[in-house]
Amino acid sequence: MRNPISIDIYSDMVCPWCYLGKRRLEDALRESPELAVTVQWRPFELNPELPAEGVDRASYMAKKFPDAQRLAAIQQQLVGFGQAVGIPFLFQSIRRIPNTRLAHTLVALAGTRSDAVVEALFAAYFERGEDIGDLAVLAGIADRVGLAVGSWPECLMAGAASDGVLADLVEGRRLGIQGVPFFVLGGRWAVSGAQETDQWVAALRQVRDALHAAGPRLQ
């Protein structure tokens, strides 16, 4: 059996393009059952300067997008893209822009359930407007996906998982990542942005062929 293609995904849970990119990649993998992959979620903070409690979304977006019509057009475009892949974006339900450090820590703690946690975080934020920077919300998500690692507030606030998130954030900056989603395939090739499903199929097959041609790495 061929070795799977490793995919490191740098993303943030408050990035709608990251949610879209996740779904398009999943669609590409369903269309290419012959491709084997392993996915590792890596943290990226779009708003690292935010206070721990987050900020009011309306005020934040008004400063970032002074042109309200442009913001409305971008969101409407995203709604259309989301409908095509089964994401019901509900931007009007979002009240806060959260600090996502604790959400990234939850993903790190999830281990083999990390993909389910990422999916749950995206859905909570973009489909229900939940504050995914809130400890109670994160604990609820952990319960819904079947995680059981003791007391969630203590686990999220300290420990090796938090240190690992910080190390990954540093590594992302070292790699020069300035926007997400950002994908590293096979440890060698980069794909930036929420690529269309057919583009993903082509890219994954090219990487598979290149890795097979190169042969196994020496350990």
C-alpha positions as CSV (number, residue, x, y, z in Angstrom):
1,M,0.0,0.0,0.0
2,R,1.2,3.5,-0.9
3,N,2.0,5.8,2.0
4,P,-0.7,8.5,2.5
5,I,-0.2,12.1,1.6
6,S,0.3,14.3,4.7
7,I,-1.8,17.5,4.7
8,D,-1.0,20.1,7.3
9,I,-3.8,22.7,7.4
10,Y,-3.2,26.1,8.9
11,S,-6.5,27.7,9.6
12,D,-8.5,29.8,12.1
13,M,-12.1,29.0,13.1
14,V,-13.3,32.6,12.5
15,C,-12.2,32.4,8.9
16,P,-15.1,31.6,6.5
17,W,-12.7,30.8,3.7
18,C,-11.1,28.1,6.0
19,Y,-14.5,26.5,6.5
20,L,-15.1,26.6,2.8
21,G,-11.6,25.3,2.1
22,K,-12.2,22.3,4.4
23,R,-15.4,21.4,2.7
24,R,-13.9,21.6,-0.8
25,L,-11.0,19.5,0.2
26,E,-13.3,16.9,1.7
27,D,-15.4,16.9,-1.6
28,A,-12.2,16.4,-3.6
29,L,-11.2,13.4,-1.4
30,R,-14.7,11.8,-1.9
31,E,-14.2,12.2,-5.6
32,S,-10.8,10.5,-5.4
33,P,-11.2,7.4,-3.2
34,E,-7.9,6.1,-4.5
35,L,-6.1,8.9,-2.7
36,A,-5.0,8.2,0.9
37,V,-4.3,11.2,3.1
38,T,-3.5,12.1,6.7
39,V,-4.6,15.5,8.0
40,Q,-3.0,17.6,10.7
41,W,-4.7,20.8,11.8
42,R,-2.4,23.6,12.6
43,P,-3.3,26.9,14.4
44,F,-3.3,30.4,12.8
45,E,-4.6,33.5,14.6
46,L,-6.2,36.1,12.3
47,N,-6.7,38.4,15.3
48,P,-4.0,37.6,17.8
49,E,-4.3,41.1,19.4
50,L,-7.9,40.5,20.6
51,P,-8.5,40.4,24.3
52,A,-9.3,37.0,25.8
53,E,-13.1,37.9,25.9
54,G,-13.2,38.9,22.3
55,V,-14.8,42.0,20.9
56,D,-18.2,43.1,19.5
57,R,-18.4,41.9,15.9
58,A,-20.4,44.8,14.5
59,S,-17.9,47.4,15.8
60,Y,-15.0,45.3,14.6
61,M,-16.3,44.7,11.1
62,A,-17.3,48.4,10.8
63,K,-13.6,49.4,11.4
64,K,-12.2,46.6,9.1
65,F,-14.8,47.2,6.3
66,P,-15.8,50.9,6.3
67,D,-17.7,50.2,3.1
68,A,-20.8,48.3,4.4
69,Q,-21.9,47.4,0.9
70,R,-18.6,45.8,0.1
71,L,-18.8,43.7,3.3
72,A,-22.4,42.7,2.4
73,A,-21.3,41.7,-1.1
74,I,-18.4,39.5,0.3
75,Q,-20.7,37.8,2.7
76,Q,-23.4,37.2,0.1
77,Q,-20.7,35.6,-2.1
78,L,-19.6,33.4,0.7
79,V,-23.3,32.4,1.3
80,G,-23.5,31.2,-2.3
81,F,-20.2,29.4,-2.1
82,G,-21.3,27.8,1.1
83,Q,-24.6,26.6,-0.3
84,A,-22.8,24.7,-3.0
85,V,-20.9,22.6,-0.5
86,G,-23.5,22.3,2.3
87,I,-22.5,25.2,4.6
88,P,-25.4,27.4,5.7
89,F,-23.4,30.5,6.6
90,L,-25.5,32.7,9.0
91,F,-23.3,35.8,9.4
92,Q,-26.2,37.8,10.9
93,S,-26.2,35.5,13.9
94,I,-22.6,36.2,14.9
95,R,-22.4,38.8,17.7
96,R,-18.7,38.5,18.8
97,I,-15.3,38.1,17.2
98,P,-13.6,35.7,19.7
99,N,-10.0,35.2,20.6
100,T,-9.4,31.7,19.2
101,R,-6.4,30.6,21.2
102,L,-8.5,28.4,23.5
103,A,-10.3,26.9,20.5
104,H,-7.0,26.0,18.9
105,T,-6.0,24.4,22.2
106,L,-9.1,22.3,22.2
107,V,-8.2,21.0,18.7
108,A,-4.7,20.2,19.9
109,L,-6.2,18.2,22.9
110,A,-8.6,16.3,20.7
111,G,-6.0,14.0,19.1
112,T,-7.6,11.6,16.6
113,R,-10.9,13.6,17.1
114,S,-9.3,16.9,15.9
115,D,-11.2,16.9,12.6
116,A,-14.5,16.5,14.4
117,V,-13.7,19.3,16.8
118,V,-12.7,21.6,13.9
119,E,-15.9,20.9,12.1
120,A,-17.9,21.5,15.3
121,L,-16.1,24.8,16.0
122,F,-16.8,26.0,12.4
123,A,-20.4,25.0,12.6
124,A,-20.9,26.6,16.1
125,Y,-19.5,29.9,14.9
126,F,-20.7,30.3,11.4
127,E,-24.0,28.4,11.5
128,R,-25.2,29.3,15.1
129,G,-23.3,32.4,16.0
130,E,-21.8,30.8,19.2
131,D,-18.9,32.5,21.0
132,I,-16.2,29.9,20.5
133,G,-13.8,31.9,22.7
134,D,-16.1,31.1,25.7
135,L,-15.0,28.2,28.0
136,A,-18.5,27.0,28.5
137,V,-19.1,26.9,24.7
138,L,-15.9,25.0,24.2
139,A,-16.7,22.5,26.9
140,G,-20.1,21.9,25.3
141,I,-18.4,21.2,21.9
142,A,-15.9,18.8,23.6
143,D,-18.9,16.9,25.1
144,R,-20.8,16.8,21.8
145,V,-17.8,15.2,19.9
146,G,-17.2,12.7,22.7
147,L,-14.0,14.1,24.3
148,A,-13.3,13.3,27.9
149,V,-10.1,14.7,29.3
150,G,-11.0,15.9,32.8
151,S,-12.0,19.4,33.6
152,W,-12.1,21.5,30.5
153,P,-11.3,24.9,31.9
154,E,-8.1,23.7,33.5
155,C,-7.1,21.7,30.5
156,L,-7.6,24.6,28.1
157,M,-5.9,27.2,30.2
158,A,-2.6,25.4,30.8
159,G,-0.5,22.4,29.9
160,A,1.4,20.9,27.0
161,A,-1.4,21.4,24.5
162,S,-1.2,25.2,25.0
163,D,2.5,25.1,24.6
164,G,2.1,23.0,21.4
165,V,-0.3,25.6,20.0
166,L,2.2,28.4,20.6
167,A,5.0,26.4,19.0
168,D,2.8,25.8,15.9
169,L,2.0,29.5,15.7
170,V,5.7,30.3,15.8
171,E,6.3,27.7,13.0
172,G,3.6,29.2,10.9
173,R,5.3,32.6,11.1
174,R,8.6,31.0,10.3
175,L,7.1,29.5,7.1
176,G,5.9,33.0,6.2
177,I,2.2,32.2,6.3
178,Q,0.2,35.4,6.2
179,G,-3.2,34.2,5.3
180,V,-5.4,31.1,5.7
181,P,-6.4,28.6,4.7
182,F,-2.9,27.4,4.0
183,F,-2.1,23.7,3.2
184,V,1.3,22.0,3.2
185,L,1.1,18.7,1.2
186,G,3.6,16.0,1.7
187,G,5.8,18.3,3.7
188,R,7.0,19.9,0.4
189,W,4.2,21.7,-1.5
190,A,2.0,24.6,-0.5
191,V,-1.5,25.4,-1.5
192,S,-3.0,28.7,-0.4
193,G,-6.7,29.6,-0.3
194,A,-10.0,27.8,-0.6
195,Q,-9.4,26.1,-3.9
196,E,-12.2,24.7,-6.0
197,T,-12.8,21.0,-5.7
198,D,-11.6,20.1,-9.2
199,Q,-8.4,22.0,-8.5
200,W,-7.9,20.0,-5.4
201,V,-8.3,16.7,-7.2
202,A,-5.7,17.7,-9.7
203,A,-3.2,19.0,-7.1
204,L,-3.5,15.9,-4.9
205,R,-3.0,13.6,-7.8
206,Q,0.1,15.6,-8.9
207,V,1.5,15.4,-5.4
208,R,0.8,11.6,-5.2
209,D,2.6,11.1,-8.5
210,A,5.5,13.2,-7.5
211,L,5.9,11.4,-4.1
212,H,5.8,8.0,-5.8
213,A,8.3,9.1,-8.4
214,A,10.7,10.3,-5.7
215,G,10.4,7.1,-3.7
216,P,10.5,6.7,0.1
217,R,12.5,9.2,2.2
218,L,15.6,7.9,4.0
219,Q,15.1,8.0,7.7
